[in-house]
């Protein structure tokens, strides 16, 4: 649950092989509206997110 939509979060998605994609930084408000589409049946997607702790962490992730 996102307690503050203004805070930045780091988000990654794992598809098919469950290898994470490159992390993306977005505000909580954007993450709340984030939609996942699963085209394969049966299929699954893992969405991982955590709070970005500081502006320095946000800059680090954006450079990756």
PDB file of N, CA, C and O in Angstrom:
ATOM      1  N   UNK A   1       0.831  -1.170   0.000  1.00  0.00           N
ATOM      2  CA  UNK A   1       0.000   0.000   0.000  1.00  0.00           C
ATOM      3  C   UNK A   1       0.885   1.247   0.000  1.00  0.00           C
ATOM      4  O   UNK A   1       1.835   1.344   0.778  1.00  0.00           O
ATOM      5  N   UNK A   2       0.575   2.172  -0.855  1.00  0.00           N
ATOM      6  CA  UNK A   2       1.352   3.393  -0.977  1.00  0.00           C
ATOM      7  C   UNK A   2       0.750   4.428  -0.030  1.00  0.00           C
ATOM      8  O   UNK A   2      -0.388   4.864  -0.202  1.00  0.00           O
ATOM      9  N   UNK A   3       1.543   4.812   0.974  1.00  0.00           N
ATOM     10  CA  UNK A   3       1.018   5.718   1.989  1.00  0.00           C
ATOM     11  C   UNK A   3       1.142   7.193   1.604  1.00  0.00           C
ATOM     12  O   UNK A   3       0.416   8.030   2.140  1.00  0.00           O
ATOM     13  N   UNK A   4       2.047   7.520   0.688  1.00  0.00           N
ATOM     14  CA  UNK A   4       2.218   8.913   0.280  1.00  0.00           C
ATOM     15  C   UNK A   4       2.446   8.952  -1.232  1.00  0.00           C
ATOM     16  O   UNK A   4       3.539   8.613  -1.686  1.00  0.00           O
ATOM     17  N   UNK A   5       1.455   9.352  -2.020  1.00  0.00           N
ATOM     18  CA  UNK A   5       1.578   9.345  -3.473  1.00  0.00           C
ATOM     19  C   UNK A   5       2.656  10.285  -4.017  1.00  0.00           C
ATOM     20  O   UNK A   5       3.037  10.158  -5.181  1.00  0.00           O
ATOM     21  N   UNK A   6       3.158  11.222  -3.209  1.00  0.00           N
ATOM     22  CA  UNK A   6       4.164  12.170  -3.685  1.00  0.00           C
ATOM     23  C   UNK A   6       5.583  11.623  -3.596  1.00  0.00           C
ATOM     24  O   UNK A   6       6.491  12.164  -4.226  1.00  0.00           O
ATOM     25  N   UNK A   7       5.787  10.567  -2.830  1.00  0.00           N
ATOM     26  CA  UNK A   7       7.122  10.001  -2.641  1.00  0.00           C
ATOM     27  C   UNK A   7       7.487   9.121  -3.841  1.00  0.00           C
ATOM     28  O   UNK A   7       6.629   8.434  -4.396  1.00  0.00           O
ATOM     29  N   UNK A   8       8.770   9.147  -4.240  1.00  0.00           N
ATOM     30  CA  UNK A   8       9.240   8.320  -5.346  1.00  0.00           C
ATOM     31  C   UNK A   8       9.412   6.874  -4.898  1.00  0.00           C
ATOM     32  O   UNK A   8       9.815   6.601  -3.768  1.00  0.00           O
ATOM     33  N   UNK A   9       9.099   5.958  -5.803  1.00  0.00           N
ATOM     34  CA  UNK A   9       9.249   4.526  -5.573  1.00  0.00           C
ATOM     35  C   UNK A   9      10.055   3.924  -6.717  1.00  0.00           C
ATOM     36  O   UNK A   9      10.031   4.431  -7.838  1.00  0.00           O
ATOM     37  N   UNK A  10      10.759   2.852  -6.429  1.00  0.00           N
ATOM     38  CA  UNK A  10      11.509   2.097  -7.442  1.00  0.00           C
ATOM     39  C   UNK A  10      10.659   0.895  -7.804  1.00  0.00           C
ATOM     40  O   UNK A  10      10.239   0.140  -6.926  1.00  0.00           O
ATOM     41  N   UNK A  11      10.402   0.710  -9.099  1.00  0.00           N
ATOM     42  CA  UNK A  11       9.530  -0.362  -9.566  1.00  0.00           C
ATOM     43  C   UNK A  11      10.256  -1.215 -10.590  1.00  0.00           C
ATOM     44  O   UNK A  11      10.946  -0.687 -11.463  1.00  0.00           O
ATOM     45  N   UNK A  12      10.107  -2.522 -10.492  1.00  0.00           N
ATOM     46  CA  UNK A  12      10.608  -3.428 -11.527  1.00  0.00           C
ATOM     47  C   UNK A  12       9.557  -4.501 -11.764  1.00  0.00           C
ATOM     48  O   UNK A  12       8.728  -4.786 -10.900  1.00  0.00           O
ATOM     49  N   UNK A  13       9.611  -5.087 -12.954  1.00  0.00           N
ATOM     50  CA  UNK A  13       8.647  -6.117 -13.348  1.00  0.00           C
ATOM     51  C   UNK A  13       9.404  -7.378 -13.725  1.00  0.00           C
ATOM     52  O   UNK A  13      10.475  -7.313 -14.329  1.00  0.00           O
ATOM     53  N   UNK A  14       8.846  -8.520 -13.367  1.00  0.00           N
ATOM     54  CA  UNK A  14       9.417  -9.802 -13.778  1.00  0.00           C
ATOM     55  C   UNK A  14       8.392 -10.512 -14.652  1.00  0.00           C
ATOM     56  O   UNK A  14       7.268 -10.769 -14.221  1.00  0.00           O
ATOM     57  N   UNK A  15       8.782 -10.824 -15.865  1.00  0.00           N
ATOM     58  CA  UNK A  15       7.918 -11.533 -16.802  1.00  0.00           C
ATOM     59  C   UNK A  15       8.501 -12.907 -17.107  1.00  0.00           C
ATOM     60  O   UNK A  15       9.671 -13.161 -16.818  1.00  0.00           O
ATOM     61  N   UNK A  16       7.729 -13.758 -17.664  1.00  0.00           N
ATOM     62  CA  UNK A  16       8.074 -15.106 -18.130  1.00  0.00           C
ATOM     63  C   UNK A  16       9.248 -15.760 -17.405  1.00  0.00           C
ATOM     64  O   UNK A  16       9.028 -16.671 -16.606  1.00  0.00           O
ATOM     65  N   UNK A  17      10.490 -15.328 -17.655  1.00  0.00           N
ATOM     66  CA  UNK A  17      11.659 -15.976 -17.065  1.00  0.00           C
ATOM     67  C   UNK A  17      11.930 -15.474 -15.645  1.00  0.00           C
ATOM     68  O   UNK A  17      12.860 -15.938 -14.986  1.00  0.00           O
ATOM     69  N   UNK A  18      11.127 -14.538 -15.184  1.00  0.00           N
ATOM     70  CA  UNK A  18      11.245 -13.963 -13.852  1.00  0.00           C
ATOM     71  C   UNK A  18      12.565 -13.240 -13.624  1.00  0.00           C
ATOM     72  O   UNK A  18      13.009 -13.083 -12.487  1.00  0.00           O
ATOM     73  N   UNK A  19      13.181 -12.806 -14.704  1.00  0.00           N
ATOM     74  CA  UNK A  19      14.346 -11.933 -14.597  1.00  0.00           C
ATOM     75  C   UNK A  19      13.825 -10.502 -14.566  1.00  0.00           C
ATOM     76  O   UNK A  19      13.045 -10.120 -15.438  1.00  0.00           O
ATOM     77  N   UNK A  20      14.234  -9.704 -13.588  1.00  0.00           N
ATOM     78  CA  UNK A  20      13.682  -8.347 -13.508  1.00  0.00           C
ATOM     79  C   UNK A  20      14.133  -7.460 -14.660  1.00  0.00           C
ATOM     80  O   UNK A  20      15.254  -7.582 -15.155  1.00  0.00           O
ATOM     81  N   UNK A  21      13.250  -6.575 -15.075  1.00  0.00           N
ATOM     82  CA  UNK A  21      13.632  -5.575 -16.065  1.00  0.00           C
ATOM     83  C   UNK A  21      14.402  -4.474 -15.351  1.00  0.00           C
ATOM     84  O   UNK A  21      14.576  -4.524 -14.133  1.00  0.00           O
ATOM     85  N   UNK A  22      14.857  -3.491 -16.093  1.00  0.00           N
ATOM     86  CA  UNK A  22      15.571  -2.368 -15.487  1.00  0.00           C
ATOM     87  C   UNK A  22      14.620  -1.622 -14.559  1.00  0.00           C
ATOM     88  O   UNK A  22      13.474  -1.367 -14.929  1.00  0.00           O
ATOM     89  N   UNK A  23      15.073  -1.270 -13.364  1.00  0.00           N
ATOM     90  CA  UNK A  23      14.183  -0.556 -12.458  1.00  0.00           C
ATOM     91  C   UNK A  23      13.792   0.813 -12.987  1.00  0.00           C
ATOM     92  O   UNK A  23      14.545   1.454 -13.720  1.00  0.00           O
ATOM     93  N   UNK A  24      12.627   1.239 -12.611  1.00  0.00           N
ATOM     94  CA  UNK A  24      12.090   2.527 -13.030  1.00  0.00           C
ATOM     95  C   UNK A  24      11.673   3.270 -11.777  1.00  0.00           C
ATOM     96  O   UNK A  24      11.114   2.673 -10.857  1.00  0.00           O
ATOM     97  N   UNK A  25      11.940   4.576 -11.730  1.00  0.00           N
ATOM     98  CA  UNK A  25      11.537   5.384 -10.586  1.00  0.00           C
ATOM     99  C   UNK A  25      10.299   6.183 -10.963  1.00  0.00           C
ATOM    100  O   UNK A  25      10.268   6.848 -11.999  1.00  0.00           O
ATOM    101  N   UNK A  26       9.285   6.111 -10.118  1.00  0.00           N
ATOM    102  CA  UNK A  26       8.051   6.855 -10.365  1.00  0.00           C
ATOM    103  C   UNK A  26       7.463   7.283  -9.037  1.00  0.00           C
ATOM    104  O   UNK A  26       7.756   6.688  -7.999  1.00  0.00           O
ATOM    105  N   UNK A  27       6.641   8.305  -9.068  1.00  0.00           N
ATOM    106  CA  UNK A  27       5.963   8.739  -7.859  1.00  0.00           C
ATOM    107  C   UNK A  27       4.882   7.737  -7.494  1.00  0.00           C
ATOM    108  O   UNK A  27       4.381   7.000  -8.343  1.00  0.00           O
ATOM    109  N   UNK A  28       4.534   7.724  -6.217  1.00  0.00           N
ATOM    110  CA  UNK A  28       3.509   6.814  -5.741  1.00  0.00           C
ATOM    111  C   UNK A  28       2.189   6.975  -6.474  1.00  0.00           C
ATOM    112  O   UNK A  28       1.488   5.993  -6.717  1.00  0.00           O
ATOM    113  N   UNK A  29       1.842   8.222  -6.831  1.00  0.00           N
ATOM    114  CA  UNK A  29       0.598   8.464  -7.562  1.00  0.00           C
ATOM    115  C   UNK A  29       0.613   7.765  -8.913  1.00  0.00           C
ATOM    116  O   UNK A  29      -0.411   7.245  -9.355  1.00  0.00           O
ATOM    117  N   UNK A  30       1.779   7.749  -9.578  1.00  0.00           N
ATOM    118  CA  UNK A  30       1.907   7.048 -10.857  1.00  0.00           C
ATOM    119  C   UNK A  30       1.822   5.541 -10.644  1.00  0.00           C
ATOM    120  O   UNK A  30       1.190   4.827 -11.423  1.00  0.00           O
ATOM    121  N   UNK A  31       2.466   5.067  -9.581  1.00  0.00           N
ATOM    122  CA  UNK A  31       2.458   3.640  -9.279  1.00  0.00           C
ATOM    123  C   UNK A  31       1.045   3.157  -8.967  1.00  0.00           C
ATOM    124  O   UNK A  31       0.682   2.037  -9.328  1.00  0.00           O
ATOM    125  N   UNK A  32       0.247   3.986  -8.302  1.00  0.00           N
ATOM    126  CA  UNK A  32      -1.133   3.622  -8.005  1.00  0.00           C
ATOM    127  C   UNK A  32      -1.954   3.432  -9.276  1.00  0.00           C
ATOM    128  O   UNK A  32      -2.901   2.645  -9.281  1.00  0.00           O
ATOM    129  N   UNK A  33      -1.613   4.132 -10.343  1.00  0.00           N
ATOM    130  CA  UNK A  33      -2.350   4.033 -11.610  1.00  0.00           C
ATOM    131  C   UNK A  33      -1.738   3.025 -12.573  1.00  0.00           C
ATOM    132  O   UNK A  33      -2.300   2.773 -13.638  1.00  0.00           O
ATOM    133  N   UNK A  34      -0.582   2.437 -12.212  1.00  0.00           N
ATOM    134  CA  UNK A  34       0.142   1.509 -13.067  1.00  0.00           C
ATOM    135  C   UNK A  34      -0.705   0.270 -13.336  1.00  0.00           C
ATOM    136  O   UNK A  34      -1.211  -0.353 -12.402  1.00  0.00           O
ATOM    137  N   UNK A  35      -0.858  -0.084 -14.591  1.00  0.00           N
ATOM    138  CA  UNK A  35      -1.650  -1.254 -14.982  1.00  0.00           C
ATOM    139  C   UNK A  35      -0.736  -2.296 -15.631  1.00  0.00           C
ATOM    140  O   UNK A  35       0.179  -1.958 -16.382  1.00  0.00           O
ATOM    141  N   UNK A  36      -0.997  -3.543 -15.331  1.00  0.00           N
ATOM    142  CA  UNK A  36      -0.246  -4.666 -15.890  1.00  0.00           C
ATOM    143  C   UNK A  36      -1.186  -5.487 -16.750  1.00  0.00           C
ATOM    144  O   UNK A  36      -2.291  -5.824 -16.326  1.00  0.00           O
ATOM    145  N   UNK A  37      -0.746  -5.810 -17.960  1.00  0.00           N
ATOM    146  CA  UNK A  37      -1.524  -6.655 -18.865  1.00  0.00           C
ATOM    147  C   UNK A  37      -0.776  -7.971 -19.032  1.00  0.00           C
ATOM    148  O   UNK A  37       0.414  -7.977 -19.347  1.00  0.00           O
ATOM    149  N   UNK A  38      -1.459  -9.067 -18.823  1.00  0.00           N
ATOM    150  CA  UNK A  38      -0.887 -10.400 -19.014  1.00  0.00           C
ATOM    151  C   UNK A  38      -1.493 -10.974 -20.288  1.00  0.00           C
ATOM    152  O   UNK A  38      -2.672 -11.328 -20.324  1.00  0.00           O
ATOM    153  N   UNK A  39      -0.670 -11.062 -21.335  1.00  0.00           N
ATOM    154  CA  UNK A  39      -1.150 -11.531 -22.633  1.00  0.00           C
ATOM    155  C   UNK A  39      -1.194 -13.054 -22.732  1.00  0.00           C
ATOM    156  O   UNK A  39      -2.050 -13.603 -23.425  1.00  0.00           O
ATOM    157  N   UNK A  40      -0.280 -13.740 -22.045  1.00  0.00           N
ATOM    158  CA  UNK A  40      -0.207 -15.194 -22.129  1.00  0.00           C
ATOM    159  C   UNK A  40      -1.179 -15.826 -21.142  1.00  0.00           C
ATOM    160  O   UNK A  40      -1.398 -15.301 -20.050  1.00  0.00           O
ATOM    161  N   UNK A  41      -1.761 -16.958 -21.536  1.00  0.00           N
ATOM    162  CA  UNK A  41      -2.631 -17.715 -20.641  1.00  0.00           C
ATOM    163  C   UNK A  41      -2.175 -19.151 -20.629  1.00  0.00           C
ATOM    164  O   UNK A  41      -2.108 -19.753 -21.701  1.00  0.00           O
ATOM    165  N   UNK A  42      -1.863 -19.734 -19.518  1.00  0.00           N
ATOM    166  CA  UNK A  42      -1.765 -19.060 -18.231  1.00  0.00           C
ATOM    167  C   UNK A  42      -0.532 -18.157 -18.208  1.00  0.00           C
ATOM    168  O   UNK A  42       0.407 -18.366 -18.976  1.00  0.00           O
ATOM    169  N   UNK A  43      -0.534 -17.196 -17.362  1.00  0.00           N
ATOM    170  CA  UNK A  43       0.587 -16.275 -17.270  1.00  0.00           C
ATOM    171  C   UNK A  43       0.624 -15.600 -15.914  1.00  0.00           C
ATOM    172  O   UNK A  43      -0.334 -15.644 -15.142  1.00  0.00           O
ATOM    173  N   UNK A  44       1.752 -14.980 -15.649  1.00  0.00           N
ATOM    174  CA  UNK A  44       1.893 -14.264 -14.386  1.00  0.00           C
ATOM    175  C   UNK A  44       2.913 -13.143 -14.549  1.00  0.00           C
ATOM    176  O   UNK A  44       3.750 -13.160 -15.451  1.00  0.00           O
ATOM    177  N   UNK A  45       2.817 -12.188 -13.663  1.00  0.00           N
ATOM    178  CA  UNK A  45       3.741 -11.060 -13.627  1.00  0.00           C
ATOM    179  C   UNK A  45       4.002 -10.754 -12.157  1.00  0.00           C
ATOM    180  O   UNK A  45       3.078 -10.749 -11.342  1.00  0.00           O
ATOM    181  N   UNK A  46       5.245 -10.503 -11.828  1.00  0.00           N
ATOM    182  CA  UNK A  46       5.596 -10.064 -10.479  1.00  0.00           C
ATOM    183  C   UNK A  46       6.005  -8.606 -10.568  1.00  0.00           C
ATOM    184  O   UNK A  46       6.912  -8.258 -11.323  1.00  0.00           O
ATOM    185  N   UNK A  47       5.346  -7.755  -9.805  1.00  0.00           N
ATOM    186  CA  UNK A  47       5.691  -6.335  -9.737  1.00  0.00           C
ATOM    187  C   UNK A  47       6.284  -6.091  -8.357  1.00  0.00           C
ATOM    188  O   UNK A  47       5.624  -6.307  -7.340  1.00  0.00           O
ATOM    189  N   UNK A  48       7.524  -5.641  -8.330  1.00  0.00           N
ATOM    190  CA  UNK A  48       8.185  -5.334  -7.067  1.00  0.00           C
ATOM    191  C   UNK A  48       8.346  -3.828  -6.961  1.00  0.00           C
ATOM    192  O   UNK A  48       8.686  -3.164  -7.940  1.00  0.00           O
ATOM    193  N   UNK A  49       8.104  -3.291  -5.776  1.00  0.00           N
ATOM    194  CA  UNK A  49       8.341  -1.867  -5.585  1.00  0.00           C
ATOM    195  C   UNK A  49       8.799  -1.606  -4.163  1.00  0.00           C
ATOM    196  O   UNK A  49       8.460  -2.347  -3.241  1.00  0.00           O
ATOM    197  N   UNK A  50       9.557  -0.563  -4.000  1.00  0.00           N
ATOM    198  CA  UNK A  50       9.982  -0.134  -2.678  1.00  0.00           C
ATOM    199  C   UNK A  50      10.157   1.381  -2.708  1.00  0.00           C
ATOM    200  O   UNK A  50      10.346   1.976  -3.769  1.00  0.00           O
ATOM    201  N   UNK A  51      10.093   1.975  -1.567  1.00  0.00           N
ATOM    202  CA  UNK A  51      10.238   3.422  -1.454  1.00  0.00           C
ATOM    203  C   UNK A  51      11.675   3.815  -1.743  1.00  0.00           C
ATOM    204  O   UNK A  51      12.608   3.230  -1.193  1.00  0.00           O
ATOM    205  N   UNK A  52      11.853   4.801  -2.600  1.00  0.00           N
ATOM    206  CA  UNK A  52      13.183   5.362  -2.843  1.00  0.00           C
ATOM    207  C   UNK A  52      13.506   6.231  -1.636  1.00  0.00           C
ATOM    208  O   UNK A  52      12.748   7.146  -1.316  1.00  0.00           O
ATOM    209  N   UNK A  53      14.604   5.963  -0.969  1.00  0.00           N
ATOM    210  CA  UNK A  53      14.858   6.571   0.325  1.00  0.00           C
ATOM    211  C   UNK A  53      15.390   7.996   0.277  1.00  0.00           C
ATOM    212  O   UNK A  53      15.216   8.748   1.236  1.00  0.00           O
ATOM    213  N   UNK A  54      16.027   8.377  -0.807  1.00  0.00           N
ATOM    214  CA  UNK A  54      16.603   9.717  -0.860  1.00  0.00           C
ATOM    215  C   UNK A  54      16.738  10.160  -2.310  1.00  0.00           C
ATOM    216  O   UNK A  54      16.686   9.329  -3.216  1.00  0.00           O
ATOM    217  N   UNK A  55      16.910  11.464  -2.542  1.00  0.00           N
ATOM    218  CA  UNK A  55      17.149  11.933  -3.908  1.00  0.00           C
ATOM    219  C   UNK A  55      18.395  11.295  -4.530  1.00  0.00           C
ATOM    220  O   UNK A  55      18.432  11.056  -5.737  1.00  0.00           O
ATOM    221  N   UNK A  56      19.403  11.022  -3.720  1.00  0.00           N
ATOM    222  CA  UNK A  56      20.618  10.367  -4.236  1.00  0.00           C
ATOM    223  C   UNK A  56      20.289   8.974  -4.764  1.00  0.00           C
ATOM    224  O   UNK A  56      20.801   8.571  -5.808  1.00  0.00           O
ATOM    225  N   UNK A  57      19.438   8.239  -4.053  1.00  0.00           N
ATOM    226  CA  UNK A  57      19.022   6.908  -4.501  1.00  0.00           C
ATOM    227  C   UNK A  57      18.242   7.000  -5.804  1.00  0.00           C
ATOM    228  O   UNK A  57      18.420   6.162  -6.688  1.00  0.00           O
ATOM    229  N   UNK A  58      17.386   7.997  -5.936  1.00  0.00           N
ATOM    230  CA  UNK A  58      16.622   8.201  -7.167  1.00  0.00           C
ATOM    231  C   UNK A  58      17.582   8.434  -8.320  1.00  0.00           C
ATOM    232  O   UNK A  58      17.412   7.836  -9.383  1.00  0.00           O
ATOM    233  N   UNK A  59      18.578   9.277  -8.147  1.00  0.00           N
ATOM    234  CA  UNK A  59      19.539   9.553  -9.217  1.00  0.00           C
ATOM    235  C   UNK A  59      20.329   8.293  -9.576  1.00  0.00           C
ATOM    236  O   UNK A  59      20.600   8.052 -10.753  1.00  0.00           O
ATOM    237  N   UNK A  60      20.693   7.504  -8.598  1.00  0.00           N
ATOM    238  CA  UNK A  60      21.434   6.256  -8.840  1.00  0.00           C
ATOM    239  C   UNK A  60      20.626   5.306  -9.707  1.00  0.00           C
ATOM    240  O   UNK A  60      21.156   4.738 -10.662  1.00  0.00           O
ATOM    241  N   UNK A  61      19.364   5.128  -9.393  1.00  0.00           N
ATOM    242  CA  UNK A  61      18.503   4.222 -10.148  1.00  0.00           C
ATOM    243  C   UNK A  61      18.301   4.714 -11.564  1.00  0.00           C
ATOM    244  O   UNK A  61      18.293   3.920 -12.505  1.00  0.00           O
ATOM    245  N   UNK A  62      18.138   6.010 -11.726  1.00  0.00           N
ATOM    246  CA  UNK A  62      17.885   6.558 -13.062  1.00  0.00           C
ATOM    247  C   UNK A  62      19.108   6.405 -13.963  1.00  0.00           C
ATOM    248  O   UNK A  62      18.961   6.388 -15.185  1.00  0.00           O
ATOM    249  N   UNK A  63      20.298   6.296 -13.404  1.00  0.00           N
ATOM    250  CA  UNK A  63      21.515   6.117 -14.190  1.00  0.00           C
ATOM    251  C   UNK A  63      21.712   4.664 -14.614  1.00  0.00           C
ATOM    252  O   UNK A  63      22.433   4.392 -15.573  1.00  0.00           O
ATOM    253  N   UNK A  64      21.078   3.732 -13.907  1.00  0.00           N
ATOM    254  CA  UNK A  64      21.242   2.292 -14.207  1.00  0.00           C
ATOM    255  C   UNK A  64      20.581   1.930 -15.514  1.00  0.00           C
ATOM    256  O   UNK A  64      20.617   0.769 -15.924  1.00  0.00           O
TER     257      UNK A  64
END
